[in-house]
Every structure is written in structure tokens, then in C-alpha cells.
Amino acid sequence: MQTTVTTNAQAVLEQIRAANTAADFNRTGIPSAVSTNSRQVTINNAVTTVVQHDTANAPQHPVVNVRDHIQQLIAERQSWQDNAYQASNEQLYVLLQKCFATYKAMCADTPESKSLRSALTDYINLSGMKFNSGTHTMVKIIKCVFGADRRRVSAYGIVLRRALSEGVSVIDIPAYIRDNGGVEEIRLAKAPNAMTAKQKAAAAAEAVHAESMGVFTNAALSAKLDAGNIGKAVVLVGTWQSDGSVIVRAVVQNDTAVNAALASYYSANKDAVRQQAQQQQAANDEQLKQQTIATATAAAVVNG
């Protein structure tokens, strides 16, 4: 069809050129007004001929042709997916494997590993990249390789850190990513031990219960007290002052708001919360141990 249209267009141009002199064309190549009837008739005949020719070659069943066209596009997409797209993904997996291997090479307690860690720090400083103090070294390596695309760095970081937590070997990284559905599937999947917001809130509630930053009392605040909420967490909305004090503006007792605040606290202080939980668990274990010993001792005295 493209060849036919091109040929017809050329025929029109030839007949127009034959009916007009070179002076009739402006800079854009568009013919200026034609003064004689004979030349106008010639042009009209040429256009009519082309239109008739094109109409004769137009598809008689456009719906069928569209269907065939879509099917052809699907076949081309499948070919791309099975070849270029898959090859591109495999190249990405190998590149991620090399990033993973670089990190693993830095983990040993050897002069070589120490030198690698130092070299990475130097590279980051020279390149002007900025990281938070808690940024994982794996993520630093990925950002150095893939640039400042935050979504890409985050996705690849999640994939390789999950592989790291599951003990995947360097050689198995491509297969691991492939078998788990690719980068996006791994990124979207929750880790088996991931905590829900409600679980984070519960853990934070236990941690903050053991701490006290002071007591605030006010008649307006006391007037809002519901006896059923005694012992429950609340959110105080306040404003920092220059001397380090806080002006309390409002109190929020809604469970959703309180849980969101506690979950946020957990995310910002997860290490401290976990440590508090471990200490509490150790204390509970010790208490249980002492109770068991006391019970056994009492039983021995009675039986003796």
C-alpha cells in the first residue's frame, strides 16, 4: 500500500509540474494559484485519477484487516519478549550479579576487603553522592552503578538485599531473580518476616511504655478523659519552642491516628525498639526460669 501511495503521489506531482511552470511554485514547493482553466482542469483530473486509484486499492474489509494487524503486532511483541526483552533482562541480572559479588567481596575480614571498602568510600566522596548514615552498602554500590534513579536503585536494592538475607550465592543470583518472577515481582513481594503497620504499632507501644519524657497535665486535657481510655496510648499534637519545650495544642485518641504514630515511631527507631523487645524477652525468660526453680525447690522441700 505504501508503494502504491508513493507512486500515486509522484504521478500527481508530475502532472502538476506539467500544468504549471517553475515560477508558479513558492519557496515551500506549494503551487500558487493557477490562472487558466485548462491547467486547473488538468490538475483536477490528476487528483481525481489518484483518488479513484487509491479507492480501488483501499481495504474492502477494514475490521478483518485491523484484526490481522493486531495479531501481527502481538506476534512481533512475542518475538520481542522472547528475544530482545529477555536478553535485556538476562543482561540486567548478570549486572546485578556483579554488584552482589562486589558487595560479598567487601564482607571478609581481609586486607583486600578492607581496601575495597575504602575504595568504595573514596569513589562515593569523589563523585559527590550523598547517603544517609544507615544506607546499606549494597544500595551504595547499586547507586554508583545505576545512577541517581531512586526508583531503580530502590528496586534493585530490595532484590539484592532479599537475596542476601536468604543466603543466595553469587553464582545463583540470575536464576534467583528469574525464578522469583523478575525484579518487579520481588520488589512487590513482602518479605516472609515483614511486619504489618499494626504489628509495628504494637511493638512500639511496648517500647514506649517503658520510657517517660515527663508528665503533662491540664484542666482542658483532663476534661477530655474517658475512663475507658485509661492506660491507652494517645497522640499529643504539639509545637517545638526555641528553648526545647513543647506547647501541647491538641490530643488525638483515634486508634488509626495512634497506630500510625506508633508505626512511624517504630520505623524511625526500629533498632531501639527491637533491643527493648529483646531485653524484655530476656527479662521474661529469666523471670520464668526463677519461677521454675522456685517451684521445683518448693516441691522438693514438700516431698523431702
C-alpha positions in Angstrom: 0.0 0.0 0.0 2.8 2.4 0.8 4.4 1.8 -2.6 1.0 2.5 -4.3 0.5 5.7 -2.4 4.0 6.9 -3.2 3.6 6.1 -6.9 0.3 8.0 -7.0 1.7 11.0 -5.2 4.5 11.1 -7.7 2.0 10.9 -10.6 0.1 13.9 -9.1 3.3 15.9 -8.8 4.4 15.1 -12.4 1.0 16.2 -13.8 1.0 19.4 -11.6 4.5 20.2 -12.8 3.4 19.6 -16.3 0.5 22.1 -15.9 2.5 24.7 -14.1 5.8 26.4 -14.7 8.6 26.6 -12.2 7.6 30.2 -11.4 4.2 29.0 -10.1 5.8 27.4 -7.0 6.8 29.3 -3.9 9.6 28.5 -1.5 7.7 25.7 0.2 7.1 23.9 -3.1 3.3 24.6 -2.9 1.8 25.6 -6.3 0.5 29.1 -6.5 -2.9 30.0 -7.9 -3.5 28.6 -11.5 -4.8 31.2 -13.8 -6.0 29.2 -16.8 -9.0 26.9 -16.9 -7.1 24.2 -18.9 -4.4 24.0 -16.3 -7.0 23.8 -13.4 -8.8 21.0 -15.3 -5.5 19.1 -15.7 -4.8 19.3 -12.0 -8.3 18.3 -11.1 -8.2 15.3 -13.5 -4.9 14.2 -11.9 -6.2 14.4 -8.4 -9.4 12.6 -9.4 -7.4 9.8 -11.1 -5.3 9.3 -8.0 -8.3 9.3 -5.6 -10.1 6.7 -7.8 -6.9 4.7 -7.9 -6.5 4.8 -4.1 -10.2 4.0 -3.6 -9.8 0.9 -5.7 -6.9 -0.2 -3.6 -8.5 0.6 -0.2 -9.2 -2.4 2.1 -12.6 -3.8 1.5 -12.8 -5.4 5.0 -11.2 -3.0 7.4 -12.3 -4.8 10.5 -10.7 -8.0 9.3 -7.5 -6.1 8.4 -7.4 -4.4 11.8 -7.7 -7.8 13.5 -4.9 -9.2 11.3 -2.8 -6.1 12.1 -3.3 -6.6 15.8 -2.4 -10.2 15.5 0.7 -9.3 13.7 1.7 -6.8 16.4 1.1 -9.5 19.0 3.4 -11.8 17.1 6.0 -9.1 17.0 5.6 -8.4 20.7 6.0 -12.1 21.5 9.1 -12.2 19.4 10.5 -9.1 21.2 9.6 -10.6 24.6 11.3 -13.9 23.8 14.4 -12.3 22.3 15.4 -8.7 22.8 13.4 -8.2 26.1 14.5 -11.5 27.6 18.1 -10.9 26.5 18.0 -7.4 28.1 16.7 -8.9 31.4 19.4 -11.5 31.4 22.0 -8.8 30.9 20.5 -6.9 33.8 20.6 -10.0 36.0 24.2 -10.5 35.2 25.0 -6.9 36.1 23.2 -7.2 39.4 25.1 -10.4 40.0 28.3 -8.5 39.6 27.1 -5.8 42.1 26.2 -8.6 44.5 29.7 -10.1 44.0 31.3 -6.8 44.7 29.5 -6.5 48.0 30.3 -10.0 49.0 34.0 -9.3 48.3 33.9 -6.5 50.8 32.5 -8.6 53.6 35.5 -10.6 54.5 37.9 -9.5 57.3 40.9 -9.3 55.0 43.2 -6.6 53.7 41.7 -7.0 50.3 38.1 -6.5 51.5 39.2 -3.5 53.6 40.8 -2.0 50.6 37.7 -2.5 48.6 35.5 -0.8 51.2 37.9 2.1 51.4 38.0 2.4 47.6 34.2 2.5 47.5 34.1 5.3 50.1 36.7 7.3 48.1 34.7 6.8 44.9 31.5 8.0 46.6 33.2 11.0 48.0 34.8 12.0 44.7 31.5 11.5 42.8 29.7 13.7 45.2 27.0 11.2 46.0 25.1 11.6 49.3 23.9 8.7 51.5 22.2 8.5 54.9 24.3 7.0 57.7 22.1 3.9 57.7 22.2 3.3 53.9 23.2 -0.3 53.2 26.5 -0.8 51.3 24.7 -2.9 48.7 22.5 0.1 47.9 25.5 2.3 47.7 27.1 0.0 45.1 23.9 -0.1 43.1 23.6 3.7 43.1 27.2 4.0 41.9 26.5 1.7 39.0 23.0 2.7 38.0 23.0 6.4 38.9 20.6 8.6 40.8 17.3 7.0 39.6 15.8 6.5 43.1 13.1 4.0 42.0 15.6 1.9 40.1 18.1 1.9 42.9 15.4 1.1 45.4 14.0 -1.8 43.4 17.4 -3.4 42.7 18.4 -2.8 46.4 15.4 -4.7 47.6 16.1 -7.6 45.2 19.8 -8.0 46.2 19.2 -7.4 49.9 16.5 -10.0 49.9 18.8 -12.4 48.1 21.4 -11.6 50.8 19.0 -12.3 53.6 18.1 -15.6 52.1 21.7 -16.7 51.7 21.7 -16.9 47.9 25.1 -17.4 46.5 26.7 -15.1 43.9 26.5 -17.7 41.1 22.8 -18.2 41.7 21.7 -14.5 41.6 20.4 -14.6 37.9 18.5 -17.8 38.5 17.1 -16.5 41.8 15.7 -13.3 40.2 14.4 -15.3 37.2 12.7 -18.0 39.3 11.0 -15.4 41.5 9.4 -13.6 38.6 11.9 -10.9 37.9 12.8 -7.6 39.7 9.3 -6.2 39.9 7.8 -9.3 41.4 10.4 -9.5 44.0 10.1 -5.8 44.8 6.4 -6.0 45.3 6.5 -9.2 47.3 6.7 -8.8 51.1 9.5 -10.5 52.9 8.3 -13.5 55.0 9.1 -11.8 58.2 7.8 -8.3 57.2 5.8 -6.6 59.9 2.4 -5.0 59.3 1.7 -1.5 60.4 -0.4 -2.9 63.2 2.4 -5.2 64.4 4.9 -2.2 64.3 2.5 -0.2 66.4 2.1 -2.9 68.9 5.9 -3.3 69.2 6.4 0.4 69.5 3.7 0.6 72.2 5.5 -1.8 74.4 8.8 0.0 73.9 7.5 3.5 74.7 5.6 2.2 77.7 8.9 1.6 79.4 10.0 5.2 78.8 8.9 8.6 80.2 9.7 12.0 78.9 7.7 13.8 81.6 4.1 14.3 82.6 1.8 16.9 81.1 -1.4 17.9 82.9 -4.1 20.4 82.1 -7.7 21.0 83.0 -8.8 21.1 79.4 -6.9 17.9 78.8 -8.4 16.2 81.9 -11.9 17.2 80.7 -11.4 15.1 77.6 -10.6 12.0 79.6 -12.7 8.9 79.0 -12.3 6.4 81.8 -12.3 3.6 79.3 -9.1 5.1 77.7 -7.0 5.0 80.9 -3.8 3.1 80.2 -4.2 3.5 76.4 -1.9 5.5 74.1 -2.9 8.9 72.8 -1.3 11.3 70.4 -0.5 14.8 71.6 -0.1 17.4 68.9 2.4 20.0 69.9 4.8 22.7 68.7 8.5 22.8 69.4 9.8 26.0 71.1 13.2 27.5 70.8 14.1 26.5 74.4 13.3 22.9 73.7 9.9 22.8 75.3 6.7 21.8 73.5 3.4 23.5 73.6 0.7 20.9 73.5 -2.1 22.0 71.1 -4.4 19.1 70.9 -5.0 15.5 71.9 -6.0 12.7 69.5 -7.4 9.5 70.7 -8.4 7.9 67.4 -7.0 4.4 67.1 -6.0 4.8 63.5 -4.0 8.0 64.3 -2.4 6.5 67.3 -1.4 3.3 65.5 0.0 5.4 62.6 2.1 7.4 65.1 3.4 4.3 66.8 4.2 2.6 63.5 6.1 5.7 62.4 8.0 5.7 65.7 8.9 2.1 65.1 10.2 2.8 61.6 12.3 5.6 62.9 13.6 3.8 66.0 13.4 0.1 64.9 16.8 -0.8 66.4 16.0 0.6 69.8 12.5 -1.0 69.7 14.0 -4.4 68.8 16.6 -4.0 71.5 13.9 -3.2 74.1 11.9 -6.2 73.0 14.9 -8.4 73.3 15.7 -7.1 76.7 12.1 -7.6 77.8 12.1 -11.1 76.4 15.3 -11.9 78.3 13.8 -10.5 81.5 10.7 -12.6 80.9 12.8 -15.7 80.3 14.8 -15.0 83.4 11.7 -14.5 85.5 10.2 -17.7 84.1 13.4 -19.5 84.9 13.4 -18.2 88.5 9.8 -19.2 88.9 10.6 -22.7 87.6 13.5 -23.0 90.0 11.4 -21.8 93.0 8.5 -24.2 92.1 10.9 -27.1 91.8 12.6 -26.2 95.1 9.3 -25.9 96.9 8.2 -29.3 95.5 11.5 -30.8 96.6 11.0 -29.5 100.2 7.5 -30.8 100.4 8.4 -34.2 99.0 11.5 -34.3 101.3 
